[in-house]
Amino acid sequence: MKPISSFLYTALLFVSLAACNTGEKKEPAATKPLTAPGTDTLPKKNPSASLNSYVAVDVSPMDMCYFPVDYPKLKMVGQADPLPLARVIYSRPHLQGRQLFEAILKYGEPWRLGANEATELQLFKAAAINDKKIPAGRYILYCIPERDKWTIVLNSNIDCWGLKQDASKDVARIDVPSKKTIQRIEYFTMLFEKTDSGTDLLMAWDDTEVRLPFSF
């Protein structure tokens, strides 16, 4: 076999290099963002504002409780009277890592028993609360908490914001004992529990529980 001449070797090397450079130079693939465009990797302080373009979602949701318990469901299946006996509408603040006393509530200072609008009690029938006769009607509720008791106040200043209570419109003040529990309740909770004489309106938050007794 004859050796390849230097001219032929040079020509072959040129062709080989040209073939290697005919393709387009590829850029490294761009790194995809970890989050969608326009979002942050850290949670927003108020993420609920971006979930509803009409109005921000409140951090203290509104809730409602009836006596008899689950009255609307019972009525729907024909197992309830035309009207309930009582209903409470309130908003439910939560602890968010805080202690109830004295970070949120102060002993001896009025509290609206909820958040936002004043908490409302509607009695569809006259009732007695700790032997105090209360006519049927709508009332707002607020309280004055102490270490061993809460004063629950019924007030006629309905349809108002809860922070400012007008004591001149108080209808009744009832002292009820408060007690400590072994559990911590994150969201303030109100519900009716049936008793032998009627019902208790249970109020619980953090490790504190209070019961307001009703008879009809």
C-alpha positions as CSV (number, residue, x, y, z in Angstrom):
1,M,0.0,0.0,0.0
2,K,1.3,3.4,-1.0
3,P,1.6,6.0,1.7
4,I,-0.9,8.9,1.5
5,S,0.7,12.0,0.1
6,S,0.9,15.1,2.2
7,F,-1.4,17.0,-0.2
8,L,-4.0,14.3,0.0
9,Y,-3.8,14.1,3.8
10,T,-4.2,17.9,4.1
11,A,-7.2,17.8,1.8
12,L,-8.9,15.0,3.8
13,L,-8.2,16.9,7.1
14,F,-9.9,20.0,5.6
15,V,-13.0,18.1,4.5
16,S,-13.3,16.5,7.9
17,L,-13.1,19.8,9.8
18,A,-15.6,21.4,7.5
19,A,-18.1,18.6,8.0
20,C,-17.8,19.0,11.8
21,N,-18.6,22.8,11.6
22,T,-21.6,22.6,9.3
23,G,-24.2,22.2,12.1
24,E,-25.5,25.2,14.1
25,K,-23.9,25.9,17.4
26,K,-26.4,24.8,20.1
27,E,-26.9,27.2,23.1
28,P,-27.3,25.6,26.5
29,A,-30.9,25.0,27.4
30,A,-32.4,27.8,29.5
31,T,-33.2,26.8,33.1
32,K,-36.9,26.8,33.7
33,P,-38.1,29.0,36.6
34,L,-39.2,27.1,39.7
35,T,-42.3,29.2,40.0
36,A,-44.8,30.5,37.5
37,P,-44.1,34.0,36.0
38,G,-45.2,36.8,38.3
39,T,-45.1,34.7,41.5
40,D,-42.7,34.6,44.4
41,T,-41.0,31.7,45.9
42,L,-42.0,32.9,49.4
43,P,-45.6,33.0,50.4
44,K,-47.3,36.4,50.2
45,K,-48.4,38.2,53.3
46,N,-51.9,38.3,52.0
47,P,-52.3,35.4,49.4
48,S,-56.1,35.5,49.6
49,A,-56.1,38.9,47.8
50,S,-54.9,37.2,44.6
51,L,-57.5,34.4,44.8
52,N,-60.6,36.7,44.2
53,S,-60.5,39.7,41.9
54,Y,-63.8,41.0,43.3
55,V,-63.0,41.2,47.0
56,A,-60.2,39.9,49.2
57,V,-61.1,36.7,51.1
58,D,-61.4,37.4,54.8
59,V,-59.0,35.6,57.1
60,S,-61.8,35.4,59.7
61,P,-64.6,33.4,57.9
62,M,-68.2,34.1,58.8
63,D,-70.1,31.1,60.3
64,M,-73.6,30.4,61.7
65,C,-75.0,28.0,64.3
66,Y,-78.6,27.0,65.1
67,F,-80.6,25.5,67.8
68,P,-81.9,22.9,67.2
69,V,-78.5,21.9,66.0
70,D,-78.4,21.4,62.2
71,Y,-81.9,23.0,61.9
72,P,-81.7,23.8,58.2
73,K,-80.9,20.1,57.4
74,L,-83.7,18.9,59.6
75,K,-86.1,21.4,58.0
76,M,-85.1,20.2,54.5
77,V,-86.1,16.6,55.4
78,G,-89.3,17.7,57.2
79,Q,-88.1,17.0,60.7
80,A,-88.1,20.5,62.2
81,D,-90.7,23.1,63.2
82,P,-91.3,26.1,60.8
83,L,-88.9,28.2,62.8
84,P,-85.8,27.4,64.9
85,L,-85.4,28.6,68.5
86,A,-82.1,30.5,68.2
87,R,-79.4,31.3,65.7
88,V,-75.9,33.0,66.0
89,I,-74.0,34.6,63.2
90,Y,-70.3,35.4,63.8
91,S,-66.9,35.7,62.3
92,R,-64.1,33.3,63.4
93,P,-60.7,34.8,64.2
94,H,-57.8,32.5,64.8
95,L,-54.7,32.4,66.9
96,Q,-52.0,32.5,64.2
97,G,-49.3,31.5,66.7
98,R,-50.5,34.0,69.4
99,Q,-51.8,33.4,73.0
100,L,-55.4,34.4,73.6
101,F,-54.5,36.3,76.8
102,E,-53.1,38.9,76.8
103,A,-51.9,39.0,73.2
104,I,-55.4,39.1,71.7
105,L,-57.8,39.7,74.6
106,K,-57.4,41.7,77.7
107,Y,-59.0,40.9,81.0
108,G,-61.6,43.4,81.9
109,E,-61.9,44.9,78.4
110,P,-65.0,44.3,76.1
111,W,-64.6,41.9,73.2
112,R,-67.0,41.4,70.3
113,L,-67.1,37.6,70.6
114,G,-65.7,37.2,67.1
115,A,-64.4,39.5,64.3
116,N,-65.6,42.0,61.8
117,E,-69.4,42.8,62.2
118,A,-70.9,42.5,65.6
119,T,-71.8,38.9,66.5
120,E,-75.6,38.5,66.3
121,L,-78.0,36.4,68.3
122,Q,-81.5,35.9,67.0
123,L,-84.1,34.4,69.3
124,F,-87.2,33.2,67.4
125,K,-88.9,32.6,70.7
126,A,-88.6,34.2,74.1
127,A,-86.0,32.6,76.3
128,A,-84.5,32.7,79.8
129,I,-80.8,33.0,80.2
130,N,-79.7,32.3,83.8
131,D,-83.3,33.2,84.8
132,K,-83.2,36.5,82.9
133,K,-86.2,36.7,80.6
134,I,-85.2,37.8,77.1
135,P,-87.9,38.6,74.5
136,A,-87.7,37.2,71.0
137,G,-85.7,39.4,68.6
138,R,-82.3,40.2,67.3
139,Y,-79.4,41.2,69.6
140,I,-75.7,41.6,69.3
141,L,-73.4,39.8,71.7
142,Y,-70.2,40.9,73.3
143,C,-68.4,40.0,76.4
144,I,-66.1,41.3,79.2
145,P,-63.7,38.4,80.0
146,E,-62.2,38.0,83.5
147,R,-59.9,35.2,84.7
148,D,-62.6,33.1,86.2
149,K,-65.8,34.4,84.6
150,W,-67.1,36.2,81.5
151,T,-69.8,38.7,81.4
152,I,-71.9,38.1,78.3
153,V,-73.8,41.1,77.1
154,L,-77.0,41.2,74.9
155,N,-77.3,44.6,73.2
156,S,-79.9,46.1,70.9
157,N,-77.5,48.0,68.6
158,I,-77.8,45.6,65.7
159,D,-76.2,45.8,62.3
160,C,-73.0,47.5,63.5
161,W,-69.3,46.9,63.4
162,G,-68.2,44.9,66.4
163,L,-65.4,47.0,67.8
164,K,-67.5,49.8,69.3
165,Q,-70.1,48.7,71.8
166,D,-72.8,51.2,72.9
167,A,-73.4,50.2,76.5
168,S,-76.4,52.5,76.7
169,K,-78.2,49.9,74.6
170,D,-77.4,46.9,76.7
171,V,-80.4,44.6,77.2
172,A,-79.0,42.1,79.7
173,R,-75.6,41.2,81.3
174,I,-75.1,37.6,82.4
175,D,-72.1,36.3,84.3
176,V,-71.0,32.8,83.4
177,P,-67.9,30.9,84.6
178,S,-65.0,30.3,82.3
179,K,-62.8,27.2,82.5
180,K,-59.5,26.0,81.1
181,T,-59.4,23.0,78.8
182,I,-56.6,20.6,77.9
183,Q,-56.8,21.4,74.2
184,R,-56.0,24.5,72.2
185,I,-58.7,25.6,69.7
186,E,-57.1,27.5,66.8
187,Y,-60.3,29.1,65.5
188,F,-62.8,30.8,67.8
189,T,-65.8,28.6,67.9
190,M,-69.5,29.0,68.9
191,L,-72.1,26.3,68.8
192,F,-75.3,25.2,70.6
193,E,-75.3,22.0,72.6
194,K,-78.6,20.5,73.8
195,T,-79.2,20.3,77.6
196,D,-82.0,18.9,79.8
197,S,-83.4,22.4,80.2
198,G,-82.8,23.7,76.7
199,T,-79.3,24.5,75.3
200,D,-75.9,25.9,76.1
201,L,-74.2,28.3,73.7
202,L,-70.7,27.0,73.9
203,M,-67.9,29.6,73.2
204,A,-64.3,28.2,73.0
205,W,-61.0,29.6,71.9
206,D,-57.4,28.6,72.7
207,D,-57.7,26.8,76.1
208,T,-60.7,28.7,77.4
209,E,-64.3,27.6,77.3
210,V,-67.5,29.4,78.4
211,R,-71.2,28.2,78.3
212,L,-74.2,30.5,78.2
213,P,-77.4,28.5,79.2
214,F,-80.7,29.0,77.5
215,S,-84.1,27.6,78.4
216,F,-87.3,28.0,76.2
